[in-house]
């Protein structure tokens, strides 16, 4: 087995006079120009030394530092690349958010499947790391939103020939470290105080040697040399316990934290004052936070030590803060009281920037994926503003950051935030009762509320843990909130499967030796006949899988069902009922064996194909129209086409109004009437992304250097489906309806061509049928239906009022057993009515200050128990016992419960036992 120690011995280190040594504090190996240096320089081995003593010649703002970095690398032969969105699932389906600049080029570029947009390149990539959410504000250095400045070079070994999309070496380790030194020197850094710590990197099945670059206590950069891949027989065993071997490709993957560099240039107490100066001032003034000179000095001193405070390493935040207080010679409680409001303000500023990135890049809040993460950050931020007393609207705070980041969709961002804040308020009102019930339950058990319950309360109801603490404290129940609570929640939602992905039962190894099937349907999508040779026939439990050398049959994919039709030889005709693709080989599912090696004639079901083509092109037009009407944030969340209709699921933060539906339909049909060409092209992937952005990936992310684009007017999408030649060939589009299928996702259902006409006729038939029933003309149906509904509601109110009056009379007039319960009166009565009558009677008795225990034998045995406020009887317990006596069950809150069972013959006996049950529950 080999180690990587020799990989760190660089010629540049020898040239520049570096020494390799071991840290006396932590034992890490590092490189330094200072022969007398004993520690690696990273906290806790050393404290920050740049606070109040900036480490560079000049102070830089974020914008100035970003430009300095990019300009430096441009001057050194790198091409500047525009940043990608923070929603990484726009161009890859294995992650949600962009967490590093290398995410922009995984997996296609790093694997060598496609070339990079430039080589070498430099970039300043906005990133979001949810795992840091609990550290933000507390440590003085963590931010959830950050920009990773980086330079990358993509290399391939010469022996690899043309196997990869790039060849040869651009530069490698020596030049990477040289660039880092030179950039530090250009900033005015004292290179004698810079250390390069050896820290092997592992991630995503790859690995390689890496350096952490430390200056004045701050980790300013990480230089990763991605050159290994996981291999059970590999010669290198890495820190994750797996073995690795060398790859043919090797990638320079650097990360320079923009916020850290800016912070070191300014020497502020925490990174937040350097990154969010205007917002920190605004928030502290709005919240009424003022520090005396002595308090400000104490905050500065605490900040120097706070780098050691990392929840990943320190489970007990209070204990860690206690250590800082001891070192400063102050009371820990006093320090906490001073720091907590500031930490909350820091977190609000950071979270507002995170939300600006998310909503600026058009993530829509929902209960899944990136939408869930955005909602979690927003709700946490709202809770923080309430806690610290910031009364500025949250949409205003997010807009402040969106303006600074230069987003143009600020009106939509504010609208999304306002909508989400209102949803959160409604959620809290509904969820508070659930917390009370849970607190009562754990109070009876004498146990604290566990972490899993806290996470579920947050997940299902949006209830923040500190709110649970407040409510639970009233019930005398303990709540232990882990310091990394929000990271645990984010971890639960950290992955997402590719939408619309389906599994095939076919073993890909069976087609490994077969050539990819030539796809004739891209050459002429109107053509329905072709000729081919049968390469292989695989027998299935029911039917056969037939492989041809070429085909016009479209395989299921992209939400478009497979073509149907026939394959014919001179002797036999078999029906094709399904078509699937496996590793580039197209399988035709048939009901017979046409024979391997046979020459066949293929016939597509033309009617079905053309209906699907109309609906597929209509899907593009409806999606384009929806973005025009609802906003550019609208993106496809799923789609499915059928011969008689289609559906498109879009991400949108509120329900779609009838007026908006009409406008979407109008715009889509306008494109149909304009009879625009439906053009297909096969550009280079990077050229397409550069010209049109990642919105082209509405229906999924295709592989390959070239991608197929479908263009209709201004709408451009990457798509592998079949389409009509011109938009006018669709005929017409009719929107059939909308529904919210989950929070943040709205489904549009529509029909195209003949199906649109059929759907319109069906609607007219329903309207005429309703007109006949109401005995009015069709145009009078809405007004008549509205009048009938209004009259029906009025009669319903009258019935409810009469029921309540009857219940009051029964409560007062009919014979019933009354039971004295320590000053409270309970009425036990049999009343053979429905549940509405029982509930109304029970409410009438409660209004008189009496406990109601009512039973009915109308349908089995039913019970209702109601208890006035302040009476120590749990209605749920009483109902549960009475219902058990009739072979059933029941329960509910302590003030009102219902239940029952099938044994109506036991009803009277159960009611006779009710007084004893009440007394027992009261004395429990």
SULWOJO-V591814 format. One record per backbone hydrogen bond with DSSP energy under -1.0 kcal/mol. NH is the residue of the N-H (numbers start at 1). CO is the residue of the C=O. E is the energy in kcal/mol with one decimal. If there is no record, write none. Layout:
# SULWOJO-V591814
nh = {NH:NH}
co = {CO:CO}
e = {E:E}
This chain:
# SULWOJO-V591814
nh = {2:7:8:9:10:14:15:16:17:18:19:21:23:24:27:30:31:32:37:45:48:49:52:53:55:57:65:66:67:68:69:70:71:72:73:74:75:77:78:79:81:88:89:90:91:92:98:103:104:105:110:111:112:113:114:121:122:123:125:127:128:129:132:133:135:136:138:139:146:148:149:150:152:155:156:157:160:161:163:165:176:177:178:179:180:181:182:183:184:185:186:187:188:189:193:194:195:196:197:198:199:201:203:206:207:208:211:212:213:214:215:218:220:221:222:223:224:225:226:227:228:229:230:231:234:236:238:241:244:245:247:250:251:252:253:255:256:257:258:261:262:263:264:265:266:267:271:275:276:280:281:282:283:284:285:286:287:289:296:297:298:299:300:301:302:303:304:306:308:309:310:313:314:320:321:322:323:324:325:326:327:328:329:330:335:336:337:338:339:340:343:344:345:346:347:348:349:350:351:352:353:354:355:356:357:358:359:360:361:362:363:372:373:374:375:376:377:378:379:380:381:382:383:384:385:386:387:388:389:390:397:398:399:400:401:402:403:404:405:407:413:414:415:416:417:418:419:420:421:422:423:424:425:426:427:428:429:430:431:432:435:436:437:438:439:440:441:442:443:444:445:446:447:449:454:455:456:457:458:459:460:461:462:463:468:469:470:471:472:473:474:476:477:485:488:489:490:491:492:494:501:510:511:514:517:518:520:523:524:530:532:534:535:536:538:540:544:545:546:547:549:551:556:557:560:563:565:566:567:568:569:574:576:577:580:582:585:587:588:589:590:597:598:600:601:602:603:604:605:606:609:610:611:612:613:614:615:616:617:618:619:620:621:622:623:624:625:626:627:628:629:630:631:634:637:638:640:641:642:646:647:648:649:650:651:652:661:662:663:664:665:666:667:668:669:670:671:672:673:674:675:678:679:681:685:688:689:690:691:692:693:696:697:698:707:709:710:711:712:715:717:718:719:727:729:730:731:732:734:736:737:739:742:745:746:747:748:749:750:751:753:755:757:758:759:760:761:762:763:764:765:766:767:768:769:770:771:772:773:774:776:780:781:784:785:786:787:788:789:790:791:792:793:794:795:796:797:798:799:800:801:802:803:804:805:806:807:808:809:810:811:812:813:814:817:819:821:824:826:827:828:829:831:833:838:839:840:841:842:843:844:845:846:847:849:850:851:852:853:854:855:856:861:862:863:864:865:866:867:871:873:875:878:879:880:881:882:883:884:885:886:887:888:889:891:897:898:899:900:901:903:904:906:907:910:911:912:913:917:918:919:920:921:922:923}
co = {235:4:5:6:8:10:11:12:14:13:32:30:28:38:23:21:196:19:34:42:304:216:267:50:264:187:61:62:63:64:65:66:67:68:69:70:71:74:73:120:122:86:96:87:88:88:86:100:101:102:105:107:109:108:108:152:79:150:148:146:98:144:129:130:132:132:135:135:127:125:256:123:121:250:168:248:157:158:160:112:172:173:174:175:176:177:178:179:180:181:182:183:185:184:190:191:214:31:212:29:210:208:206:203:228:201:223:197:221:195:218:215:213:213:255:211:253:209:251:207:207:245:205:243:231:244:242:238:236:229:227:155:226:153:224:222:149:220:147:257:258:259:260:261:262:263:140:271:272:276:277:278:279:280:281:282:283:284:292:293:294:295:296:297:298:299:300:302:305:306:308:310:310:316:317:318:319:320:321:322:323:324:325:325:331:332:333:334:335:336:339:340:341:342:343:344:345:346:347:348:349:350:351:352:353:354:355:356:357:359:358:368:369:370:371:372:373:374:375:376:377:378:379:380:381:382:383:384:385:385:393:394:395:396:397:398:399:400:401:402:409:410:411:412:413:414:415:416:417:418:419:420:421:422:423:424:425:426:427:428:431:432:433:434:435:436:437:438:439:440:441:442:442:478:450:451:452:453:454:455:456:457:458:457:464:465:466:467:468:469:470:473:472:482:484:485:486:487:488:491:498:507:508:511:584:549:551:520:520:602:600:598:547:547:545:543:590:538:588:536:533:518:579:560:557:554:576:603:574:601:572:567:565:589:587:585:582:580:546:578:544:534:595:532:568:530:566:528:564:604:605:606:607:608:609:610:611:612:613:614:615:616:617:618:619:620:621:622:623:624:625:626:627:631:649:649:647:559:645:750:640:748:638:746:635:744:657:658:659:660:661:662:663:664:665:666:667:668:669:670:672:725:711:709:705:684:685:686:687:688:689:693:694:696:683:681:717:679:715:712:710:696:708:676:726:727:728:730:751:749:749:747:745:742:650:739:648:737:646:734:732:752:753:754:755:756:757:758:759:760:761:762:763:764:765:766:767:768:769:770:771:777:778:780:781:782:783:784:785:786:787:788:789:790:791:792:793:794:795:796:797:798:799:800:801:802:803:804:805:806:807:808:809:810:828:826:824:821:819:851:817:853:855:831:834:835:836:837:838:839:840:841:842:843:846:845:825:866:827:864:829:862:901:856:899:854:897:852:895:868:871:894:874:875:876:877:878:879:880:881:883:884:883:900:898:865:891:863:889:861:886:902:903:904:906:907:908:909:913:914:915:916:917:918:919}
e = {-3.0:-1.4:-1.2:-1.3:-1.4:-1.3:-2.6:-2.6:-1.0:-2.9:-3.1:-2.7:-3.1:-2.4:-1.3:-2.8:-2.1:-2.1:-1.5:-2.0:-1.1:-2.1:-3.0:-1.9:-2.3:-2.2:-2.6:-2.5:-2.0:-2.2:-2.2:-2.5:-2.6:-1.9:-2.0:-2.3:-2.3:-1.4:-2.4:-1.8:-2.7:-1.3:-1.5:-1.5:-1.6:-1.2:-2.7:-1.3:-1.6:-1.6:-2.1:-1.6:-1.5:-1.5:-1.8:-2.2:-2.2:-2.3:-2.3:-3.5:-2.5:-2.2:-1.5:-1.9:-1.2:-1.3:-1.1:-1.7:-2.2:-3.0:-2.7:-2.7:-2.4:-2.1:-2.0:-2.9:-1.6:-1.6:-2.1:-2.5:-1.9:-2.4:-2.3:-2.7:-1.8:-2.5:-2.7:-2.5:-2.4:-2.6:-2.1:-1.2:-1.2:-2.4:-2.2:-1.3:-2.3:-2.2:-2.8:-2.7:-2.8:-3.0:-2.7:-1.8:-1.7:-1.8:-2.1:-2.2:-3.2:-2.7:-2.6:-2.1:-2.4:-1.1:-2.0:-2.8:-2.3:-2.5:-1.9:-1.8:-2.4:-2.8:-2.4:-2.7:-2.6:-2.5:-2.5:-2.2:-3.0:-2.6:-2.5:-2.3:-2.6:-2.9:-2.9:-2.0:-3.9:-1.3:-2.3:-2.4:-2.3:-2.4:-2.7:-1.7:-1.2:-3.1:-2.9:-2.1:-3.2:-2.8:-2.0:-2.3:-2.9:-2.6:-2.0:-2.5:-2.5:-2.9:-2.7:-2.0:-1.9:-2.4:-2.0:-2.3:-2.6:-2.1:-1.3:-1.3:-1.7:-1.9:-1.1:-2.2:-3.1:-2.1:-2.7:-2.1:-1.8:-1.7:-2.6:-2.5:-2.0:-1.8:-1.0:-2.4:-2.4:-2.5:-2.5:-1.6:-2.6:-2.8:-3.0:-2.3:-2.0:-2.8:-2.3:-2.3:-2.3:-2.4:-3.2:-2.4:-1.7:-2.3:-2.7:-2.1:-2.3:-2.5:-3.1:-2.2:-2.0:-1.4:-2.6:-1.2:-1.7:-2.5:-2.0:-2.6:-2.2:-2.4:-2.5:-2.1:-2.4:-2.4:-2.0:-2.2:-2.4:-2.0:-2.2:-2.2:-1.1:-2.2:-1.5:-2.5:-1.9:-1.7:-1.3:-2.5:-2.7:-1.5:-2.1:-2.1:-2.2:-2.4:-2.1:-2.8:-2.3:-2.6:-2.4:-2.4:-2.5:-2.0:-2.1:-2.4:-2.2:-2.1:-2.3:-2.6:-1.8:-1.9:-2.9:-2.0:-1.8:-2.1:-2.2:-2.4:-2.8:-2.3:-2.2:-2.4:-2.0:-2.0:-1.4:-1.4:-1.8:-2.3:-1.7:-2.6:-2.2:-2.6:-2.1:-3.0:-3.0:-2.1:-1.5:-1.4:-1.6:-2.3:-1.9:-2.3:-3.0:-2.2:-1.1:-1.2:-2.6:-1.6:-2.0:-2.0:-2.5:-2.2:-1.5:-1.5:-1.5:-1.9:-1.5:-1.7:-1.9:-2.0:-2.8:-1.1:-1.4:-1.7:-2.2:-2.6:-2.6:-1.4:-3.1:-2.8:-2.1:-3.0:-2.5:-3.0:-1.7:-2.1:-2.6:-2.0:-1.6:-2.1:-1.7:-2.3:-2.3:-2.2:-3.2:-2.9:-3.2:-2.3:-2.2:-3.1:-2.1:-3.6:-2.4:-2.9:-2.5:-2.7:-1.7:-2.8:-2.6:-2.8:-2.6:-3.3:-3.0:-1.3:-2.5:-2.7:-1.9:-2.3:-2.5:-2.4:-2.1:-2.3:-2.5:-2.4:-1.6:-1.4:-1.9:-2.9:-2.3:-2.3:-2.6:-2.4:-1.9:-1.8:-2.0:-3.2:-1.3:-1.6:-4.0:-1.1:-2.1:-3.2:-2.2:-2.6:-2.5:-2.8:-3.1:-3.0:-2.6:-1.3:-2.1:-2.2:-2.0:-2.6:-2.5:-2.2:-2.5:-2.4:-2.3:-1.9:-1.8:-1.4:-2.7:-1.8:-1.3:-3.0:-2.3:-1.8:-3.4:-2.5:-2.6:-2.5:-2.2:-2.8:-2.0:-1.1:-1.6:-1.0:-2.0:-2.9:-3.0:-2.8:-2.5:-2.1:-2.1:-2.9:-2.0:-3.3:-1.8:-1.8:-1.0:-1.2:-2.8:-2.7:-1.4:-1.6:-1.4:-2.5:-2.8:-3.6:-3.0:-2.6:-2.5:-2.2:-2.1:-1.3:-1.6:-2.7:-2.4:-2.2:-2.5:-2.2:-2.1:-2.3:-2.3:-2.1:-2.3:-2.7:-2.4:-2.4:-2.2:-2.1:-2.1:-2.3:-2.3:-1.8:-1.5:-2.3:-3.0:-2.4:-2.0:-2.6:-2.5:-2.2:-2.4:-2.4:-2.3:-2.1:-2.3:-2.1:-2.2:-2.0:-2.5:-2.4:-2.6:-2.6:-2.5:-2.3:-2.4:-2.8:-2.5:-2.5:-2.3:-2.7:-2.9:-1.7:-3.0:-1.6:-2.1:-2.9:-3.7:-1.6:-2.9:-3.5:-3.2:-2.4:-3.6:-2.5:-2.1:-2.8:-2.4:-2.5:-2.5:-2.5:-1.9:-2.1:-2.3:-2.1:-2.1:-2.3:-2.9:-2.5:-2.8:-2.7:-2.1:-2.4:-2.8:-2.6:-3.1:-2.2:-2.6:-2.0:-2.4:-1.5:-1.5:-2.5:-1.8:-2.6:-2.2:-1.8:-2.4:-3.1:-1.5:-1.1:-1.2:-1.2:-2.6:-1.7:-1.7:-2.4:-1.4:-1.8:-2.0:-2.2:-2.2:-1.7:-1.5:-1.7:-2.1:-2.3:-2.3:-1.5:-2.1:-2.8:-2.2:-2.3:-2.4:-2.4:-1.9}
